[in-house]
Amino acid sequence: MKAINLSRPVWLFLAAVLCLMSLLSRPVHAQNLQLKQIFTQLAATPVVRAQFEQQKKLASLNKTFVSKGTVLFSKSQGVIWNIQSPVKADLIVTPYKLVQKTQRTYSQIEIDKSPYGSVATMFLQLMSGNETALAKNFNIVSASYSPAQWNVALTPKSSLFKKLFVRVDAQGQRYVDRIILSEQANNTTTIRFSQQTTQPQTLTAEENALFQLAK
């Protein structure tokens, strides 16, 4: 198998996955009551399915690129991003590998044999609720919670993520509804999630097969 040559669109999806994992994790000792309420609510669902739309705005080109598809988050397995447009591809993230699959191609990264392994390990730590990893890589700028709406603002601490973005803003109700990545060079990536559901909680045969590719 050849290793993934991570294109910019795929790398942006990995950055988005990282941010999503950080929001779906539950720190054991939240920094404040507002943050604890948010993480407690998000951590209550082991499986979440949703539609997503990603808008990537490049300031230098004054242009917006749009990607759409579905996402499956499973605490026990990982994440499947099913990109449906502008190209069709699956991006699977597990504790062991990152796999990119299209109708004609298949490539992978083994976590312990790639410079990207530390990134994958990091968002898997965040997914499992590792507060130390969250505190190591992000500053909590603000957090507010109500039953109707919550908001979290993060800024990166680590040099790795400072190269990618300068701030992360997330909003939601029961689930994550929107993530905004304010990036370097005034670029912005906005990911909107819709039609979120916890059903079915049992993975399909196709979903299990995709996760098996990344074992």
N, C-alpha and C positions, 0 to 999 in steps of 0.2 A: 504494500500500500504506500502511496506517496503521501507525504505530509501536506497539510493544507497550505497553500499560498494565500494568506489572508488578504483578500481585497479590501478596499476601504469600506464598501457596503457591509461586508461580513463583519469587519472589525467594529463598525458602528453598532451592529446587532449584538456583538459580544459586550460592548460597553453598556448597551441598554439592558441586557440580561443581568449584568453586574448590579446595576442600579435597582432593577426589579427585585433581585435576590436580597439586597440590603433592606428593601422595604418589606419583604415577606418574612424576614427573620424576626425573632423575638428575643431581645436581650434579656438576660436573667435579671439584671438590675438596670432598668431604664433610667436615663438621666433625669427625667422628671415625670410627673404624673401624666401630662398630656401625651408624651411619647409612649409611655407604658400602655395607655389606653389604645393608642393606634396599633402598636405591635401585637397586643393581646387580641384585638379584633381581627387583624390580618392573619395571625397564626392559627386561628380557629378552624381554618379550612385546609385539609391536606391535599385537595385537588381543586384547581381552578382552571376553567376553560374560558377563552374570550376571543373576540375579534380584535384585531389591532390595525391601526393605520399610522405609519411613520412618515413625518414630513421633515425632510432635511433641507435646510436653507443655507446656501452658500453665499455669503456676503460678497465675495470677490466676483462671482458670476451673476449676482442678482437673480438667482434661480432657485426653485424649490423642486426637490425630487421626492416622489411619493411611492411608498411601498405599502402593500396590504397583505393581510393573511390572517391566520389563526395562531394562537399560542396555547400550549398546555403546560401548566405547572404542576408537578407532582413532587411532594416532599420526599417520598421514598425512592423516586427514580431520577428526577432532574427536570429539564425543560425541553420542549420541542417547539421550535418556531417553524411554522409551515408558511413559507413565503409564497404567495400566489401571484403577485404582480409587483414589479414589471417582469420578473422572471419567476419560474417555479423552482423552489428548492426547500429542503428541510435542513435546519440547523439543530443538532441534538447535543445537549450538554449533560454529562453525567460526572460522577466523581473520578472517572477513569480517563475519559476521552472527550474531545470535541469532534463531532462528525458533521461534515457537509455533504449532502446527498442531493443529486438531481436525477433526472430520468436516465442520463447517460454517464454520469460521473459519480465517483465516491472517493472521498479523501478524509483523512483523519489526523488528529494530533493526540499522541499519548501524553497524558498530563506530566509524567515524570521524565519525559524525553524531549521537552520542548521549552524554549524560553517563554512561551505563553502559558506554561503549566502553572506558574505562580498566580497568574490572573484567574485561571479556572479554579484553582484551589481556593482562592480568596472568595469568589462569590459562592462557592459551595460551603465555605465556612460561614458566610453571612446567612445563607439559606438555613443552615442548621441552628442559627441563633447564637453565633459566637460574638458576644459583645466586644471582646478584645479586638477582633478583626475589624469590627465597625469603628471602634474608637481609634484604631491605628490608622485607618485610611480616610475617615471623614470627621469633620467638625459639624455638630448640629447647630445650625444658625438659628433656627426657630422651629417650633412645633406647636400646633393648636389642634384641639379636638372637640367635636360636638357630635351627637348622634347623626346629624344631617350632613356634616362636612368635616374633613380633617385636612391639614396641610403640613408638609415637612420641607424644610430647606436645608441642604447639605453643601458643604464645600470640601474639596479633597485636601487631604494632608500629604499623601504619598506623592513622590515625584512622578510615578507612573501615571496616576490619574490626573495630575496637574497638566500633563502633556495632552490629555484628551479633552478636559473640560474644566471650567472654572466654578461652576455651580450646578446643583441639581435641585429642581423643585418638583414636588410630587403632591398630587391632590387625589382625594377619593372619598367614598362614602363607606359602604361595606367592603369594597375591594379597591384596588388601585385603579383610578380612572384616567390619570394623565401623568406623564413624566416629561419634564422639559430639561434638556441638557444644554446649558449655555457653554459653548465650546470656545476654544482659542480662535483668534482672527474673526470674532463676531459671528461665527457660525452657530446655528441653533438646530437641535434635533428635538422634535416633539412627537411623543408616542401616545396615542389615545387608545384606550381599551373600552370595548363596548360589549353588550350582550354577555356579561360575565355570568357564569353558572358553576355550581359545584357538582352538577350532574352531567353524565353519569360518573360516579366516583370510581367505578371499575374501568380500567383501561381496556381499549379494544385490542384485538389481535394485532392489527397494524401498528398501533402505538407501542405495544410491547415489543414488536419486531424492531421498530426503530430504536428503542432503548437498548435492545440487545446488541445492535450494531456498535454501540458505544460502551460496551462492558469490557 
